[in-house]
Amino acid sequence: MMSGSPSGPESIDLIETYRRHLSRGRALFGQVSGGLTEVGSEGAWVSTADGRRLLDCGGYGVFLHGHRHPRVVAAVAEQLHRHPLATRVLLEPVTAAAAATLASISPAGLPHVHFVNSGAEATETALKLARALGHRTVIATHGGFHGKTLGALSATGNPTYQDPFRPLLLAVHVPYGDLAAITEAIAARGADGCVLIEPIQGEAGVVLPPPGYLTGVAEACRRHGALLVVDEIQTGLGRTGRWWGGDHDGVTPDVVLVGKGLSGGVVPVAAVLASRQAYAPFDADPFLHSSTFAGSPLACAAARAAVETIAAEGLHERAREIGDRLREAIGGVLVDRLGGAVLEVRGRGLLIGAELAQPGLVGELVLELLHEGVVVSTSLNEHRVLRFTPPAILTKSEETSAIAAVDRAARNVAARLRPAPTHLPPLPAPPELTTTAPPELTTTGGHR
């Protein structure tokens, strides 16, 4: 150990270390949130350095299995002690087994699996496949989020993150949910087009498309020869109550992006699923697109165990059942306490968004919920939406705890917003609230 090196997390000033070596913005958020430091996790709970336990209803959709699920941990631990990384020269059975397992539950007709390390890398892989097949114009949607690497950023529909890095890849953005607009864009580009779309927009604030939208997009792609890439990084593997978000519309794309839940909440891993025709360039030459750490035995042990656990424990079905209860209960509590300041509570399965009248209210609720022992997420492309993405392993008592915490947090926020008593009758709650919160409260997280 180097002289003067810290001996453990408690021996350093964590906020100052963040400020000096990681990010001043993250350090500020740490200060605002009371300096809470996560040091452990199990099931639906995260432990802090000061001994608190926080119910994790956030995590940006990663923890469908909860934290350290025994099945996933056992598979990873066994692989860690046997053969964590491969030479990339010889054949390796764990990666092959994980690919077969993932393909077995993929949308019909997508037998090929290409493992990567993150969701953004999955997007990059799909964009390169599209280029290799001759589809050079990306057709994406406003508010969509597909990552922040340069290619993925071209499709991510938010100028705030795009403008500092222009010029990007050629991309056309249309309103999400507007079938006429995207059909027109597909027709105009024809076989040159590559449509990249989410079944539900996560970072845009849990935006569900109108019925028939994805089906219409798929039909337009087939009619005009465009490639259809569905980004299931957040919605896939049971998060919305079915294996895939596209299953709700019966859509089979050319390419599917997988991530977040594929990790089992233990080891980062993502993947691309593709049809034989769409994968043909990489199938013929695996060196067209490769990565040293992609598809490592350690990550693939986690991926295989994650998929097998969802199937064995019915986590996709639990996500639907728990999500229906939570969405109704959270919506009722928020409307009861905050009235017209709550514009809508929406979602599918365990992807739930609460849209509020002002971004500052989201920041207030994030802090209050932390105080009440619950972790939630913000939305990167829509700062007025608070997101709940709890695990599908929640018990009934944990559901009750989450709802009670939302109730207490909303009461506390409402109390601060309530006008002080005067000789005049109390005024109704205004439709637009002026409470503000530090910008960092609405711009953290959401990484791919």
N, C-alpha and C positions, 0 to 999 in steps of 0.2 A: 504494500500500500504506500502511495506517495505521502511524503511528509505533509501534514496539515490537511489530509483528506478527511472528509466527514465520515464517521463510522456508521451512520444510519440516517433515516429521514428526519428523526427528531433533533439531530445535531446541527441542522442548518436553518437559516432563516429562509423559509421556502418562498415567501412573497418576494424577498429581495433577490433570491436566486432566479426566480422567474423574470424579474425585471431586468436583471443583468444579462441573462443568458438565453431566455426563451422569448418573452414578449411582454412589453410594458402594458399592452391592453389586457392580456391575460392576468397580469399581476394586479391591475386595477379591479378587474372582476373578482379576483380572489379577495381583495380587501372589502369590496362592497358586500360580498356574500359571507363575510365574517371570518374569512381565513380557513374555512372548512377544508380539511385535507383527507382524501380517501386513501385508506391503507389496506383494506381488506374487503372481501365480498363473498356472499354465499346465498344461493337461491335468489329471492327477489330483493335482497338487502345488500347495502353497501355500508361498510364500517368506516368511521372517521378516527383520526388520531386522538381525539379527545373522548373516545368511547361511545359516541352516538351511533345509532343505526338508522339509516335512511332507506325508505322503501323506494326502489328504483322503478319509476314509471317514465323514464327518459331513455338516455343512451342512444337516441337517434335511430331506433329500430334494430339495434344489434342483438339485444338480449332476449330473443324469443324464448330461449331455453332457461333464462335466468343466468345467474353467475355460477361458474364452476359446476356445471351439471355433472353429476358423478359419471355418467356414461362417457361424456366427452373427455373429461379429465383423465379417466382411466385409459382411454385410447391414446391420448396425447402422451401421458406419462410412460406408457409402455413403449411408444415409438421413440420418445426422447432418450430412453435408456438403451434402445436397440440400434437406431439408425435415423437421426433427425434430418440430416441433409444428404443429398445424393450427389454423385460425381457428375451427373448429366451425360455420361458416356454410355453407361450400361442401362439395360432395362430395369425398371423398379416397380415392384408389385403393388405397393400401397397406393401410389398415384393412379395406377390402372384400375384398382378396385374402387377407389373413390369416384373415378370417372364413370365406371359402370353403374355404381349406385346412384349417382346424380342423374345420369341418362335415364335410369329406370323410372324416374318420377317426372321427367321433363315433359313439356308439351309434345304431343305426338309428332313424330317426324323430325326430331332434333337429336340425333344420336351422338353428335360430336361434342366433345368437351375440351375447352382450352382453359387451363387454370392460370390465374394471375394473383397478384398480392392485394389488390384493392379495387374498389368500384370504379375509380377513375381509370385504372389500367384496363378494366373490362371495357369501358367506353372506348378507350384508345384502340383496343384490339378490334372492336367492331368497326370503327371508322377505317382502320387499315384494311380489314376484309372488304369493306365496301369499295374502297379505292381500287383494290386488286381486282375486283369484279367489274369495275368501270362505273360505279355509282359515285360521282364526285361532288354532288351538291347535297348538303345536309338540309333536311327539312325538319325543323324542331318547333317548339311552342314557347310562347312568352311564359315566364315563370317556371319553366322546366329546369331541373337541376340534374346534371350528368357528371359533375366533377369539375375540378379546377386546373387540371393539367391542360396544356395549350390546345390540344385537339378537342378534349371534352369541354373545355371552356367555350369553344366556338358554338357548341350546341346549348350550353347553359344559358337560359334566356334572362339574363340580368346584366344590363349595361354597367352597373356599379363594379362588377368583377371583370367585365370584358374590356372596358375602355382603356385601362392602363396597359393592355397587352396587345392592342391592335397593331398590324393586321392579323386576323385570325383566319381559319379555314372558311371557305365559302359556305355560308349557312343562311337559310331563309327561315324567319320566325313568323308564326301565325298564332292567332288566339287559340288557347286550349279550349276544347269543347265545341269549337265552331267547325262542323263537318264540311260545310260549303267552302270555307276558306282553305282548309288543308287539302280538300279534294282538288280545288283549283290549282294550288301550288304543286301537287303531285302531277296533275295533268300537264302543267306547263313545263316541268322538267323531264317527265317521262322516265325512261330507263336510266337517265343520269341521276335520278333522285335516290336518296337514302333517308327514309323517315325514321327518326329517333324519338320515341314517345314513352311516357309513363302511363300505366293503367290508372293510377291515381297520382296526382302531383303531390309529393310529400313536402318538399321545401317551399312550395308555393302556398302551403297552409292547408294541406289535406283537401285538395280540390278533386271532387269526383266528376267525371264527365257525364253528359246526359246519356240515357239508355240508347244503345245502338251506335254510339260514336266510334268505339274501337273497331266494331264490326265493319262500319262504313270505311274507316281508314284502311283496314286490311283489304277490303274489296277494291278500293281505289288503287292500292299498291299492285295488286294482282293485275288489274285491268291495264295499267300503264307501265308495268315492268319495273316498278321501284322496289328497292329492298326495304323490308320492314324489320326494324330493330326495336324490341320492346324492353325498356329499362325496368327490370324487376328487382333492382338492387335493394330497394326498401320494401316493396310490396310482395316479393316472392317468398317461397318456402313457408307459407302458412300465416304470414302476418295479417292478411286480410280475411282469413277464415277459410281459404282454399289454398291448395298448393301454390297457385299462381294468381296474381291479380287479373291477368287476362282470362282466366277460367270463368270469371263472372260473365264474360261476354262470348265465350266459346271461340276465342281468337288463337290461332296458331301462327306465330310470326316466322320469319326466316332466321332470326337471331334473337336470343334472350340473354340479358345481362343479369348475373346473380352475384350477391354479396351479402354483407351485413350478417344475416342469420346463418349463412353458410359456415361462419366461424364457430358456431356453437357457443359464442360468447367467450372463447378461450384463445384461439390463434387466428390472426387476420388471414383471410383467404377470400378470393372471389373467382368468378369463372364466367366463361361465355359458352352458351349452348347454341349449336348451329345445325342447320340442315346439311345434307351431303353436298348439295349444290352450292350453298353459301360458304361452306368451309373448304371447298375444293382447292383454293390457292395454298392454304396452310397445310392441307392434307397432303398435297404433292411435295411441298418443300417446307419442313418444320422450322427451317432457319430463317424464313422470311420474317418471322416475328417470334422472338424468344426473350427470356429473362432468367438471370442466374438463379433467383430464389423462387420463381413461380413454380407451383406444383411440387413443392418440397414434400418429402414423406411426412414431416411433422404437421404441416398445414393440411395435407390431404387426410391424415388420420383424423384430424378434427372435423374436416368436411364430411367424411364418410359417417362418422359417429353422429354428427349433427343431423344429417338426413335420416339416418336409421332411428334416431331418437324421436324425431317429429312423427315418423310413421308408427313407431311402437307405442308411443304415449298419446297419439292423437292430438298433438299440439295445435295443428291447424284447425281441428274441430273445437278445441278448447278456446282458441283465439276468437272464433265466431261467437261462442256462447258467452264468454266473459266480456268480450267487446260489446255485445248488445246490452248487457246489463250496465256496464260502466258508462257507456255513452249516454244512456237514458238518465242514469243517476247523476253523473257529473253535470249534464245539461240542466237538469232540474235544480240542482244546488246553485249553480252559477246564476241562473235566471232569477231564482228566489232571492239571492243576496245582492246581485248587481243590476237586476232589472234590464232596462234598455241599453245598458252598456255592453250587454252580451248580444252580438248580432246573430250568431249561429253556432251550434255545436254539431259537428258532422263527422263522418268517418265510416270505416268498414273494418270489421274485426277489431284488432288491437292497434289500429292506426286511427287516432282520434284527434281532431283539432277543434279548439274553441276560439272563434273569431270575436275579438273585442273591438270596441269603438276606437281605442287609441293604443298605439304601441306601448306607451308608458304603463298601461294597465297590465300588459304581459310581464313587463319587468317587475312590477309590484307583486304580482302573483308568484313569479318564480322565486323571489326572495321570501315571501310569506310561506310558500310551500316548503322551502328548505327549512325555515324555522319550525314548521309543523312536522318535519320529518319525511318529506317526499321530494324526490328529484324528478323534474320534468324537463322538457326541451322547448326551445324556441323554434322558429321557422326562418330559415336563412333568406328566403325570397319574399317573405310576407311577415313583417314584424308585428302585425296585429294578431297573429295566431299562436296560441299556446298549444303545444303538442303533447299528447299522452301516448307513449308506446311501451306499456308495461309488458312483462313476460307472460307467456301462456301457462305458467306453472302457479299462478296466483291461487292461494286458498281463499275460501269464502271470508275468513277473518281478515285476510290481507286486502281483499276487495273492500270490506267494510272500513278498514283503517284508511285506505286511500280516499274513499268518499268523505269520511269524516274530516280528514285533513283538508280536502278541498273546501268543505263547508267552513271550517275555521279560518282558512286563509282568505276566503271570499268575504267572510264577516269582517275580518280585520281591515281589508282594503276598503270595504264599504263604509266602515266607521270613520276612516280618515277622509272619505269623500263627502260624508254627510254634512250639510250646512250646520253651523253652530246655532243653538236655540236663540231666538229673538222674540220680540213681542208680536212679530208677524207669523202667520201660519207657515209651516215648513214647505219649501218649494219641492216640486218633483225632481227626480234625478235628471240632470241634463242629458241630451242625446249624445253629446260629445264631451268627453272628460279631458281635463287639462293636466292631469298628473303626468309627470315626465319621469324617465329613468335614464341612467347612463346608457349611451349608445351600445356599449359592450354587452349589455344584457340582452340585446336583440340581434347580435351579430356573431355570437360564439357558436362553435360546433358546426355540424353539418358537413364534416369532411368526408371525402370518399376515400 
